[in-house]
Amino acid sequence: MKKISNTLAASAPAIAMGAPIPAAVAAKPRADASNPAVLLAQLNSAFEEFKATNEANLKAKVDDVVVTEKMEKINSSLSDLEAALNAQAESVAALSLTAGGSGVGDLKSTSPEYVSAFKEFMRADGKISPEVMAAVEITDDAKGGYLAPVEWDRTITDKLKTRSPIRENAQTITISGQGFKRLYNDRVLSSGWVGEKVARPETTTPGFTELSFDVGEMYANPSITQTALDDAAIDLESWLAGEVNFEFARQENIAFLSGDGVNKPFGLLTYVAGAANAAKHPFGAIPVDTTGDGGIGTKLAALGSSDKLYDTIYGLDSERSADAKFYMNRKTLGVYRQMKGGDGNYLWQPSYQLGQPSNLAGVPVVDVSGMPEIGADAIIGLYGDMRETYLIINCVGIRLLRDPYTNKPFVMFYTTKRVGGGVQNPEFMRAIKVGA
């Protein structure tokens, strides 16, 4: 049995995160690090080794620490290579969108006056002349700070999609008010069959339930020295967008999954049957499918048989499952990679084409880092159509306050954005829960 190479385990993180290529990988041609065909070949090769190692482990019928450690390393490499391929696919998509010119939210696409004015605000003492305000369309606000240019707002919102898997797959709308409300029909309208001269009694009349989607405010407060601000070579707006994007994405990932609604959105997991918001939606809670026993045996045993997974898949009717995906963290997916179907074939299959995700039982899988890990009574995965299930509300405008006084010699950029969210239809989603 061949040994997994250090190149395989180490190269993918460098590709995905843009880190320097490790010494173990340096001997390989650098072009390989950005070649989708090479990544696909490595991914499929790693999966073949994963299967061979797992088969050897099953035949031994004992827990081998060395083999288990090797399995974990290959599993990690598979996830890293998959992330690298996804990054490649996103880069290709971004290039195709901007092939004919600058894309939406690209600050470089704006006029020189626009870019110059925004940088002047960042480098100056926070005071903006009327001419500059007119140039960048910034409005003074009674609460302090300024509403950032619309294009900059779009830039951050667009970048959030690459870091927030829920945002990328959910439905998003933009509002300018304090919140959003939607009416739901209670579906009690009745009908019947009658003869030509038979009386037609009154049927039941449907009612409506109003559901509110409130918004909360998230913030980031990155800092930079005044000396760096004075350096004309620094792309200030891109730097700040990057800093804000990372923190906003972190906050969103937490809130969209488990937010309690206090100054933040209600998270998906709170709408699952038995959770805090199980009775909040007029259509009921997100149904739960229970796997094996989480209190005994291995993590694979805790997932039950492949039949459990198929029960979840076929628990959604065809109309609601057309765009369904699995949502789980990479550790849980690593355990599912060991699962076989009734025909003896592995349920997980790697990607064979750039832009096509790996699949579990034929269903695409989305890596959601905040999902709980395998354990007794834990919700370890979601299956369904995220766009139809979850609604994200963006409020127009990012407020930016320049603070050169609080932490000298650093200049703080206190940035806030208002975001809301909640389940708009639980009927398009199912939860996977480990038994108690």
Order of alpha helices (4+ residues) and beta strands (2+ residues): alpha-alpha-alpha-alpha-alpha-alpha-beta-alpha-alpha-beta-beta-beta-beta-alpha-alpha-beta-alpha-alpha-alpha-beta-alpha-beta-beta-beta-beta-alpha-beta-beta-beta
